[in-house]
Amino acid sequence: MTQIFMEDGKVIPVTIIKTEADLATELENKAVVITGTSKGHGFSGGMKKWGFRGSMATRGQSDTPRSAGSIGSQTPGRVMKGKKMAGKYGNVRVTVKGAKIVRVNTDSKEFMVSGPVPGARNSGVSVKFI
């Protein structure tokens, strides 16, 4: 990601996408849908995966300040489906809608899209023009 400055002084965060196809300058200000694979985060705890607060790190807490805490009550006798717990996250297909092409560079075959693009640097994405 980078940023560009418009003539009126606005700063727009953009992501540069390189392509192999020839580009036309008429693509500026067109809306696009970008699909890619998000970054994988491996096996992550509840704090990283779900943003849990964790418990206090004092008063005898030795190994539990980053734990998720209780996972249910005694009455159902099981863990409910969809319970937010530790596990793998990331490395899934993500679609970003509503991004706009801000600038097109036909010489280097790249264009600048407003906002984020899913995936790591130099990863492949598919861009669909609306």
Protein Blocks (a to p, Z undefined) as FASTA:
>chain_A
ZZdddfkopacdddddddfbdcdfklgoiacddddddddebjadfklmnopgbjafeehi
aklmmpgbjabdfknopacehiaceddeejiacddehiacfbdcfklopacdehjdedde
hiacddddZZ
